[in-house]
Amino acid sequence: LIKESFELTLHYCRVSGQSDDFRAWKNFRFIRLLRNAMSHTNGSMIKWTYGKEPIIWRDYTYTPENDGDGIRLTDEEGLDLQKELQEFVDEELV
């Protein structure tokens, strides 16, 4: 659900000229990290291509040292992240 929602939001933002707004969203880097891990690797492994700044969401912190690590969320956390994305779409995008 998160992967597809990210893709749809990214596409909508590109065609509506709101990509910068999406990239500025507080959870963009984390949801992108999660989406990329789910899309480009087996077993949701992190391939770090995000510069030197850590990516933080709740109690999770990811850094270049996490390259090759697995990424896991509980079902509840995944639903919370999905809700946060939906709120961003509803409240911040036109």
MARPAPA-616852 format. One record per atom (N, C-alpha, C, O): atom name; x, z negated, y negated. Coordinates in nm, 4 decimals, padded with zeros to 6 digits. Example, Ala and Ser with C-alpha at 12.3 -4.5 7.8 and 13.67 -1.06 7.14 Angstrom:
<sites>
atomo	c1	c3	c2
N	01.3190	-00.7800	00.5690 .
CA	01.2300	-00.7800	00.4500 .
C	01.3200	-00.7800	00.3300 .
O	01.4236	-00.8465	00.3319 .
N	01.2850	-00.7080	00.2250 .
CA	01.3670	-00.7140	00.1060 .
C	01.2900	-00.7870	-00.0030 .
O	01.3409	-00.8039	-00.1138 .
</sites>
This chain:
<sites>
atomo	c1	c3	c2
N	00.0821	00.0000	00.1193 .
CA	00.0000	00.0000	00.0000 .
C	00.0868	00.0000	-00.1262 .
O	00.0598	00.0735	-00.2211 .
N	00.1910	-00.0830	-00.1259 .
CA	00.2764	-00.0916	-00.2447 .
C	00.3491	00.0399	-00.2687 .
O	00.3571	00.0880	-00.3817 .
N	00.4012	00.0967	-00.1630 .
CA	00.4760	00.2223	-00.1762 .
C	00.3889	00.3319	-00.2373 .
O	00.4306	00.3999	-00.3310 .
N	00.2684	00.3489	-00.1841 .
CA	00.1792	00.4535	-00.2337 .
C	00.1322	00.4240	-00.3761 .
O	00.1232	00.5146	-00.4588 .
N	00.1025	00.2978	-00.4042 .
CA	00.0597	00.2614	-00.5396 .
C	00.1698	00.2867	-00.6412 .
O	00.1434	00.3334	-00.7520 .
N	00.2950	00.2553	-00.6027 .
CA	00.4081	00.2826	-00.6908 .
C	00.4173	00.4326	-00.7186 .
O	00.4315	00.4743	-00.8335 .
N	00.4090	00.5130	-00.6127 .
CA	00.4197	00.6586	-00.6282 .
C	00.3094	00.7139	-00.7184 .
O	00.3363	00.7969	-00.8052 .
N	00.1865	00.6688	-00.6984 .
CA	00.0749	00.7170	-00.7801 .
C	00.0906	00.6753	-00.9257 .
O	00.0649	00.7541	-01.0166 .
N	00.1324	00.5520	-00.9472 .
CA	00.1531	00.5043	-01.0843 .
C	00.2668	00.5802	-01.1509 .
O	00.2563	00.6187	-01.2673 .
N	00.3744	00.6018	-01.0782 .
CA	00.4881	00.6770	-01.1315 .
C	00.4460	00.8190	-01.1688 .
O	00.4817	00.8683	-01.2758 .
N	00.3713	00.8839	-01.0821 .
CA	00.3244	01.0193	-01.1105 .
C	00.2331	01.0206	-01.2334 .
O	00.2498	01.1040	-01.3224 .
N	00.1386	00.9299	-01.2382 .
CA	00.0478	00.9239	-01.3524 .
C	00.1259	00.9030	-01.4820 .
O	00.0980	00.9676	-01.5830 .
N	00.2229	00.8132	-01.4785 .
CA	00.3014	00.7863	-01.5992 .
C	00.3822	00.9085	-01.6414 .
O	00.3975	00.9347	-01.7607 .
N	00.4334	00.9822	-01.5454 .
CA	00.5088	01.1043	-01.5794 .
C	00.4191	01.2070	-01.6467 .
O	00.4559	01.2623	-01.7503 .
N	00.3024	01.2335	-01.5896 .
CA	00.2167	01.3387	-01.6450 .
C	00.1476	01.2948	-01.7733 .
O	00.1059	01.3793	-01.8524 .
N	00.1347	01.1647	-01.7953 .
CA	00.0685	01.1165	-01.9166 .
C	00.1670	01.0730	-02.0244 .
O	00.1267	01.0230	-02.1294 .
N	00.2969	01.0921	-01.9983 .
CA	00.3970	01.0574	-02.0983 .
C	00.4188	00.9077	-02.1150 .
O	00.4589	00.8631	-02.2225 .
N	00.3933	00.8294	-02.0108 .
CA	00.4069	00.6847	-02.0205 .
C	00.5161	00.6290	-01.9285 .
O	00.5147	00.5106	-01.8946 .
N	00.6093	00.7137	-01.8888 .
CA	00.7159	00.6697	-01.7986 .
C	00.7969	00.5546	-01.8565 .
O	00.8332	00.4618	-01.7843 .
N	00.8253	00.5599	-01.9856 .
CA	00.9022	00.4521	-02.0474 .
C	00.8265	00.3196	-02.0402 .
O	00.8872	00.2139	-02.0226 .
N	00.6946	00.3253	-02.0539 .
CA	00.6137	00.2037	-02.0433 .
C	00.6227	00.1449	-01.9026 .
O	00.6333	00.0234	-01.8856 .
N	00.6185	00.2313	-01.8033 .
CA	00.6275	00.1841	-01.6655 .
C	00.7652	00.1246	-01.6397 .
O	00.7762	00.0180	-01.5791 .
N	00.8691	00.1917	-01.6846 .
CA	01.0051	00.1405	-01.6651 .
C	01.0282	00.0082	-01.7375 .
O	01.1117	-00.0720	-01.6956 .
N	00.9552	-00.0145	-01.8448 .
CA	00.9692	-00.1387	-01.9217 .
C	00.8880	-00.2543	-01.8629 .
O	00.9070	-00.3694	-01.9021 .
N	00.7990	-00.2247	-01.7706 .
CA	00.7169	-00.3293	-01.7092 .
C	00.8072	-00.4310	-01.6397 .
O	00.9053	-00.3938	-01.5754 .
N	00.7743	-00.5579	-01.6527 .
CA	00.8608	-00.6662	-01.6040 .
C	00.8944	-00.6568	-01.4556 .
O	01.0003	-00.7045	-01.4148 .
N	00.8087	-00.5974	-01.3739 .
CA	00.8326	-00.5906	-01.2299 .
C	00.8775	-00.4534	-01.1818 .
O	00.8880	-00.4311	-01.0612 .
N	00.9039	-00.3615	-01.2730 .
CA	00.9373	-00.2250	-01.2321 .
C	01.0592	-00.2200	-01.1409 .
O	01.0551	-00.1560	-01.0359 .
N	01.1659	-00.2858	-01.1790 .
CA	01.2891	-00.2772	-01.0992 .
C	01.2685	-00.3350	-00.9595 .
O	01.3213	-00.2815	-00.8621 .
N	01.1922	-00.4436	-00.9490 .
CA	01.1701	-00.5019	-00.8180 .
C	01.0819	-00.4125	-00.7314 .
O	01.1136	-00.3891	-00.6147 .
N	00.9729	-00.3628	-00.7861 .
CA	00.8839	-00.2801	-00.7051 .
C	00.9526	-00.1481	-00.6687 .
O	00.9262	-00.0918	-00.5624 .
N	01.0394	-00.0994	-00.7554 .
CA	01.1167	00.0209	-00.7224 .
C	01.2155	-00.0076	-00.6100 .
O	01.2304	00.0729	-00.5181 .
N	01.2831	-00.1222	-00.6171 .
CA	01.3739	-00.1630	-00.5105 .
C	01.2992	-00.1705	-00.3774 .
O	01.3475	-00.1207	-00.2757 .
N	01.1835	-00.2319	-00.3783 .
CA	01.1032	-00.2453	-00.2575 .
C	01.0563	-00.1093	-00.2073 .
O	01.0656	-00.0801	-00.0881 .
N	01.0067	-00.0276	-00.2967 .
CA	00.9605	00.1065	-00.2589 .
C	01.0745	00.1891	-00.2000 .
O	01.0567	00.2548	-00.0974 .
N	01.1902	00.1863	-00.2634 .
CA	01.3034	00.2635	-00.2130 .
C	01.3503	00.2127	-00.0772 .
O	01.3864	00.2919	00.0099 .
N	01.3498	00.0817	-00.0591 .
CA	01.3890	00.0260	00.0705 .
C	01.2915	00.0705	00.1793 .
O	01.3330	00.0985	00.2917 .
N	01.1644	00.0770	00.1474 .
CA	01.0642	00.1177	00.2453 .
C	01.0676	00.2679	00.2699 .
O	01.0339	00.3128	00.3795 .
N	01.1067	00.3451	00.1720 .
CA	01.1002	00.4908	00.1820 .
C	01.2258	00.5549	00.2392 .
O	01.2171	00.6527	00.3136 .
N	01.3411	00.5016	00.2058 .
CA	01.4661	00.5715	00.2335 .
C	01.5496	00.5127	00.3454 .
O	01.6558	00.5662	00.3774 .
N	01.5046	00.4053	00.4049 .
CA	01.5852	00.3426	00.5094 .
C	01.4971	00.2996	00.6246 .
O	01.3750	00.2909	00.6117 .
N	01.5597	00.2733	00.7354 .
CA	01.4889	00.2148	00.8493 .
C	01.4932	00.0639	00.8356 .
O	01.5988	00.0068	00.8086 .
N	01.3806	-00.0002	00.8538 .
CA	01.3790	-00.1458	00.8505 .
C	01.3827	-00.2060	00.7125 .
O	01.4203	-00.3224	00.6978 .
N	01.3453	-00.1314	00.6109 .
CA	01.3406	-00.1819	00.4738 .
C	01.4740	-00.2429	00.4302 .
O	01.4799	-00.3567	00.3837 .
N	01.5789	-00.1658	00.4462 .
CA	01.7121	-00.2101	00.4060 .
C	01.7397	-00.1673	00.2623 .
O	01.7007	-00.0587	00.2194 .
N	01.8070	-00.2540	00.1898 .
CA	01.8408	-00.2262	00.0507 .
C	01.9630	-00.1348	00.0452 .
O	02.0650	-00.1620	00.1084 .
N	01.9515	-00.0276	-00.0302 .
CA	02.0672	00.0533	-00.0670 .
C	02.0814	00.0351	-00.2174 .
O	02.0013	00.0888	-00.2939 .
N	02.1812	-00.0391	-00.2602 .
CA	02.1915	-00.0800	-00.3997 .
C	02.2386	00.0348	-00.4866 .
O	02.3504	00.0838	-00.4711 .
N	02.1533	00.0775	-00.5779 .
CA	02.1867	00.1812	-00.6765 .
C	02.1343	00.1400	-00.8133 .
O	02.0922	00.2248	-00.8920 .
N	02.1367	00.0113	-00.8418 .
CA	02.0670	-00.0422	-00.9578 .
C	02.1573	-00.1037	-01.0626 .
O	02.1106	-00.1826	-01.1448 .
N	02.2841	-00.0701	-01.0622 .
CA	02.3748	-00.1249	-01.1621 .
C	02.4167	-00.2668	-01.1284 .
O	02.4053	-00.3098	-01.0136 .
N	02.4649	-00.3390	-01.2270 .
CA	02.5189	-00.4727	-01.2034 .
C	02.4194	-00.5845	-01.2302 .
O	02.4383	-00.6968	-01.1832 .
N	02.3142	-00.5554	-01.3047 .
CA	02.2166	-00.6586	-01.3376 .
C	02.1341	-00.6957	-01.2153 .
O	02.0888	-00.6074	-01.1425 .
N	02.1136	-00.8258	-01.1913 .
CA	02.0310	-00.8651	-01.0772 .
C	01.8847	-00.8251	-01.0983 .
O	01.8383	-00.8081	-01.2110 .
N	01.8154	-00.8110	-00.9885 .
CA	01.6717	-00.7862	-00.9902 .
C	01.6062	-00.9141	-00.9408 .
O	01.6354	-00.9621	-00.8313 .
N	01.5174	-00.9685	-01.0229 .
CA	01.4564	-01.0978	-00.9907 .
C	01.3049	-01.0829	-00.9888 .
O	01.2457	-01.0255	-01.0801 .
N	01.2440	-01.1347	-00.8851 .
CA	01.0985	-01.1458	-00.8769 .
C	01.0684	-01.2761	-00.8056 .
O	01.1066	-01.2956	-00.6902 .
N	00.9999	-01.3643	-00.8748 .
CA	00.9683	-01.4970	-00.8227 .
C	01.0961	-01.5671	-00.7777 .
O	01.1885	-01.5845	-00.8571 .
N	01.1019	-01.6072	-00.6515 .
CA	01.2206	-01.6778	-00.6014 .
C	01.3253	-01.5840	-00.5429 .
O	01.4268	-01.6295	-00.4901 .
N	01.3016	-01.4545	-00.5519 .
CA	01.3937	-01.3555	-00.4955 .
C	01.4890	-01.3073	-00.6029 .
O	01.4475	-01.2762	-00.7146 .
N	01.6154	-01.3011	-00.5694 .
CA	01.7159	-01.2426	-00.6570 .
C	01.7995	-01.1473	-00.5733 .
O	01.8549	-01.1857	-00.4703 .
N	01.8083	-01.0231	-00.6183 .
CA	01.8871	-00.9216	-00.5484 .
C	01.9981	-00.8744	-00.6407 .
O	01.9765	-00.8524	-00.7599 .
N	02.1175	-00.8593	-00.5840 .
CA	02.2356	-00.8177	-00.6581 .
C	02.3070	-00.7105	-00.5757 .
O	02.2668	-00.6827	-00.4628 .
N	02.4128	-00.6499	-00.6314 .
CA	02.4876	-00.5514	-00.5522 .
C	02.5364	-00.6063	-00.4180 .
O	02.5561	-00.5295	-00.3238 .
N	02.5560	-00.7370	-00.4082 .
CA	02.6005	-00.7968	-00.2827 .
C	02.4955	-00.7859	-00.1727 .
O	02.5273	-00.8046	-00.0553 .
N	02.3706	-00.7558	-00.2089 .
CA	02.2630	-00.7428	-00.1102 .
C	02.2554	-00.6028	-00.0494 .
O	02.1668	-00.5753	00.0315 .
N	02.3471	-00.5147	-00.0878 .
CA	02.3470	-00.3802	-00.0309 .
C	02.3528	-00.3895	00.1216 .
O	02.4420	-00.4539	00.1767 .
N	02.2587	-00.3258	00.1889 .
CA	02.2527	-00.3283	00.3343 .
C	02.1678	-00.4401	00.3915 .
O	02.1409	-00.4419	00.5116 .
N	02.1248	-00.5339	00.3073 .
CA	02.0380	-00.6420	00.3540 .
C	01.8955	-00.5924	00.3712 .
O	01.8547	-00.4937	00.3100 .
N	01.8216	-00.6612	00.4540 .
CA	01.6788	-00.6333	00.4673 .
C	01.6024	-00.6971	00.3535 .
O	01.6488	-00.7937	00.2930 .
N	01.4860	-00.6436	00.3244 .
CA	01.3997	-00.7007	00.2221 .
C	01.2650	-00.7291	00.2873 .
O	01.2081	-00.6428	00.3541 .
N	01.2153	-00.8484	00.2679 .
CA	01.0904	-00.8898	00.3308 .
C	01.0039	-00.9650	00.2302 .
O	01.0539	-01.0429	00.1491 .
N	00.8757	-00.9406	00.2369 .
CA	00.7776	-01.0176	00.1609 .
C	00.6721	-01.0655	00.2586 .
O	00.6455	-01.0000	00.3593 .
N	00.6123	-01.1794	00.2290 .
CA	00.4977	-01.2211	00.3084 .
C	00.3794	-01.1325	00.2695 .
O	00.3824	-01.0662	00.1659 .
N	00.2771	-01.1316	00.3515 .
CA	00.1571	-01.0543	00.3185 .
C	00.0988	-01.0995	00.1846 .
O	00.0574	-01.0172	00.1030 .
N	00.0961	-01.2291	00.1633 .
CA	00.0419	-01.2822	00.0385 .
C	00.1235	-01.2356	-00.0822 .
O	00.0668	-01.1988	-00.1851 .
N	00.2547	-01.2371	-00.0698 .
CA	00.3403	-01.1911	-00.1793 .
C	00.3193	-01.0430	-00.2061 .
O	00.3153	-01.0002	-00.3215 .
N	00.3059	-00.9644	-00.0991 .
CA	00.2800	-00.8219	-00.1159 .
C	00.1496	-00.7964	-00.1887 .
O	00.1428	-00.7102	-00.2763 .
N	00.0463	-00.8705	-00.1531 .
CA	-00.0827	-00.8561	-00.2219 .
C	-00.0725	-00.8997	-00.3675 .
O	-00.1320	-00.8374	-00.4554 .
N	00.0024	-01.0061	-00.3935 .
CA	00.0217	-01.0504	-00.5318 .
C	00.0923	-00.9434	-00.6146 .
O	00.0532	-00.9164	-00.7281 .
N	00.1956	-00.8830	-00.5581 .
CA	00.2670	-00.7769	-00.6290 .
C	00.1755	-00.6577	-00.6537 .
O	00.1788	-00.5975	-00.7610 .
N	00.0951	-00.6242	-00.5557 .
CA	-00.0016	-00.5149	-00.5710 .
C	-00.0998	-00.5465	-00.6841 .
O	-00.1314	-00.4594	-00.7651 .
N	-00.1473	-00.6698	-00.6894 .
CA	-00.2398	-00.7107	-00.7963 .
C	-00.1728	-00.7017	-00.9328 .
O	-00.2345	-00.6587	-01.0303 .
N	-00.0459	-00.7426	-00.9394 .
CA	00.0261	-00.7347	-01.0663 .
C	00.0411	-00.5896	-01.1117 .
O	00.0295	-00.5603	-01.2307 .
N	00.0665	-00.4996	-01.0182 .
CA	00.0754	-00.3579	-01.0531 .
C	-00.0600	-00.3078	-01.1025 .
O	-00.0670	-00.2359	-01.2021 .
N	-00.1668	-00.3451	-01.0339 .
CA	-00.3001	-00.3020	-01.0759 .
C	-00.3336	-00.3553	-01.2150 .
O	-00.3916	-00.2833	-01.2964 .
N	-00.2983	-00.4789	-01.2425 .
CA	-00.3213	-00.5354	-01.3756 .
C	-00.2430	-00.4583	-01.4814 .
O	-00.2950	-00.4315	-01.5897 .
N	-00.1196	-00.4229	-01.4511 .
CA	-00.0399	-00.3430	-01.5451 .
C	-00.1094	-00.2100	-01.5735 .
O	-00.1222	-00.1697	-01.6891 .
N	-00.1538	-00.1427	-01.4687 .
CA	-00.2213	-00.0133	-01.4856 .
C	-00.3471	-00.0307	-01.5699 .
O	-00.3711	00.0469	-01.6624 .
N	-00.4262	-00.1307	-01.5390 .
CA	-00.5541	-00.1526	-01.6092 .
C	-00.5356	-00.1936	-01.7541 .
O	-00.6128	-00.1520	-01.8404 .
N	-00.4343	-00.2746	-01.7820 .
CA	-00.4202	-00.3354	-01.9140 .
C	-00.3195	-00.2673	-02.0054 .
O	-00.3302	-00.2784	-02.1275 .
N	-00.2214	-00.1967	-01.9484 .
CA	-00.1132	-00.1441	-02.0313 .
C	-00.1111	00.0079	-02.0442 .
O	-00.0565	00.0609	-02.1409 .
N	-00.1700	00.0782	-01.9479 .
CA	-00.1668	00.2234	-01.9520 .
C	-00.2963	00.2782	-02.0091 .
O	-00.4015	00.2148	-02.0006 .
N	-00.2871	00.3969	-02.0674 .
CA	-00.4075	00.4620	-02.1227 .
C	-00.4409	00.5857	-02.0430 .
O	-00.5384	00.6544	-02.0736 .
</sites>
